[in-house]
């Protein structure tokens, strides 16, 4: 096929650019363990309020100081609405829903989860700076979607 | 353009009516978001209008316009549309479906947004209507394929006309895309919506939805590219830079536009990250033909600018026909698409996606791409098509000449603040961004207000477009119909049959790619233990 010289050059430049993009993604994924949240655990949405960690959601403190936070995202509220954790320790959020899809996004961090009934979404973050972080729902869930709001209160490092 | 003119106009009127109603919904949202007191400003109406706007603009306006364009191309490059009766049947089926879905939305019983993620449950009429719209478009696909085959049978040794090749690629993409949608709707949603089964798995449904959802964007974009490649160089007074490369570009879209959908589901549970990484690679692959398009179309425009007497390194740009609303609409669409394309590279970036997923950034992104690159091209093309279909010159030419610029300004004003607000954490699709006045949300307020100004400018531009179209039909006198002409290529296609024209075979290759990209993830989803959900209608 006849391809103009400049067009050929442009195609190579485009290929190189895309190769750099893909290379950067592969390097940060492999070397930096930088992956999107892809937890594949399931849970029965009908019994969330009855038994298991989501019946009494909240913070669990582990011996090494790290925290696990179970959260139920349900029609227009995160349970619990406020979460207290210290700065400087890994905090793993485990979130699920008893009703429809919700979002779980902690503003100012890379925690951004799709929350689905029947599945447990999970992300781990270490807060470096103490302060109050806003949690929002970013997946439309009904007429109170914009009212879903929570907060993470990050205290001084232990 | 005689037999098909009525057919094309019928599709255009539905497209433009949907566009106008959708625009009305949009301006209400922009004002509500900015906290303007509206007598009808309730959350219920807000989310209803988001649903209506998405369905009417993204699904109805685009689909009907693309069907109209397909018939124009078939009639003017292949001689005639084969099966005009079928084409009308497709029109009516799609129109009945559109009316059903629209009424379901306006009745307030189907506020599920245009993504309709289960277990949000709409009125069954919403799903049945949407199904009919797609079935109507399938009939269009059949008519387009029959028209090309009939032409091929009569012209064994000739190359398929380029515009027809591009529209056939659009047909292939649409059939590959809607296969996923058909599984989602026919296998999972309709039996659940009609009460035959009680439960539905949201992640399985989403995965089939996005099998459809991403190639949907190429179903919108490739017809716009057909106009950019085959018509705009002629309108600008130049030639198409390379016919040969253009055909390869269309084939690449057929191959790579579908096996990419998991990049919409990076944050989803239930799907292992390895499959998401595979879809990241294919998503970057589908950027390649768009990058080539940037070169070929710009080179074609440079030829036009120089032919019009523009000299120097950049002087040819000023020599282009900026007062022609089709040309200016497409040129501004291209500039906007460059911005949107780079935003898309960020959306597709595996881990970086967490910064922007479902934030206001996303609404900013797709208003640059489908909302401008595609919609502004279609608006401009309307000004080009109407005289060729009806013999009427465009009414209010000064208004038409200004309208694309107004859209461009309004859209930058809307989209750039949306991108920034998204990076600052503002979610999309929210009735208000107040969040009880918390500090993080304060930074969003001025950006949202600026977006609302953009929304109002866009609405004015939309109404000017509708006004010019209606005015043309009502007041402009009938005259001679100008011909529909296509650009001559500088590099013509090689003589004789070519592998690049065999879109049926390329579609078969695309099916293999889809099975490779989706097979493992879907197999895992379908075989793992799951707890499907019951439906909710919280609206």
Interface residues (C-beta under 8 A of the other chain):
Chain A: X1 X2 X3 X4 X6 X7 X10 X11 X14 X15 X17 X18 X21 X22 X25 X26 X28 X29 X34 X35 X36 X37 X38 X39 X40 X41 X42 X43 X44 X45 X46 X75 X99 X100 X101 X103 X105 X107 X108 X110 X111 X112 X113 X114 X115 X116 X117 X118 X119 X120 X121 X122 X132 X133 X134 X136 X137 X138 X139 X140 X141 X142 X143 X144 X145 X146 X149 X151
Chain B: X43 X44 X47 X50 X111 X113 X117 X119 X120 X201 X202 X203 X241 X242 X244 X245 X248 X265 X266 X267 X268 X269 X270 X271 X272 X273 X276 X277 X280 X281 X284 X285 X287 X288 X291 X292 X295 X296 X299 X345 X349 X350 X351 X353 X354 X355 X357 X358 X359 X424 X425 X427 X428 X429 X430 X431 X432 X433 X435 X436 X438 X439 X440 X441 X491 X494 X528 X529 X530 X531 X532 X533 X536 X538 X539
